[in-house]
Structure formats: structure tokens, C-alpha cells
Amino acid sequence: MRLCDFQQKEVINACDCRKLGYVADLVFDECTGCIESVIVPRGGLLCGWFGDDGEYVIPFDCIRKIGPDIILVEIHEEKRRRPK
């Protein structure tokens, strides 16, 4: 699977059924080449404008299912937010 395949899938949290957005980037372990986490930007009203910026950093072990259209994750609030 390529990064562009991830970017076309919407990320949904199974804990509260919230849509988090779309994958913008992946974090890899340089030694193993394994994906450590996915980055989902927290958007504002217009392409990230007029809203609180930041991003969700979702550990790869929190991904429960990768489907044809969505990525289902199971995370709690404190794991989703990266400090500004």
C-alpha cells in the first residue's frame, strides 16, 4: 500500500464514532522501516483556516481495520492530540 492510498481514506475513531479527517503523513521507524504512527491534520472551516490548527498523531497499533474507504482506529482523547 502506498502513502497516496492512505491519504484517500477517512480516519474514524471507533470509540466515539468521530470523523478525524484524512491521513496527511506517516511516521516511520528508520531502523525497521515499520510505520509508527499516522498524522491527521485537524482542519478548520476552510482548508485549515479559521480553526484550531494542530494534528492528530495516531500510533499505528491503534489502527483496528483498514478498509477500502476508511481507516478505523481505537483511540482515546489524550492519544490523538499533539501539543502545539
WOHUBEL-V306381 format. One record per residue. SS is DSSP state (2 for helix, 1 for strand, 0 for the rest). PSI is psi in whole degrees, 0 to 359 (* if undefined). Layout:
# WOHUBEL-V306381
<<SS & PSI> <SS & PSI>>
This chain:
# WOHUBEL-V306381
<<0 & 138> <0 & 163> <2 & 320> <2 & 331> <2 & 319> <2 & 320> <2 & 341> <0 & 359> <0 & 136> <1 & 139> <1 & 127> <1 & 133> <1 & 121> <0 & 339> <0 & 320> <0 & 8> <0 & 25> <0 & 141> <1 & 123> <1 & 336> <1 & 203> <1 & 149> <1 & 130> <1 & 329> <1 & 165> <1 & 147> <1 & 125> <1 & 151> <0 & 122> <0 & 329> <0 & 315> <0 & 337> <0 & 5> <0 & 150> <1 & 128> <1 & 320> <1 & 164> <1 & 146> <1 & 125> <1 & 116> <1 & 144> <0 & 108> <0 & 158> <0 & 206> <0 & 322> <1 & 97> <0 & 41> <0 & 353> <1 & 154> <0 & 38> <0 & 172> <0 & 126> <0 & 181> <0 & 191> <1 & 157> <1 & 130> <1 & 109> <1 & 115> <1 & 141> <2 & 331> <2 & 354> <2 & 352> <1 & 126> <1 & 328> <1 & 135> <1 & 110> <0 & 185> <0 & 333> <0 & 337> <1 & 161> <1 & 118> <1 & 122> <1 & 159> <0 & 99> <0 & 157> <0 & 160> <2 & 316> <2 & 340> <2 & 346> <2 & 329> <1 & 136> <0 & 131> <0 & 149> <0 & *>>
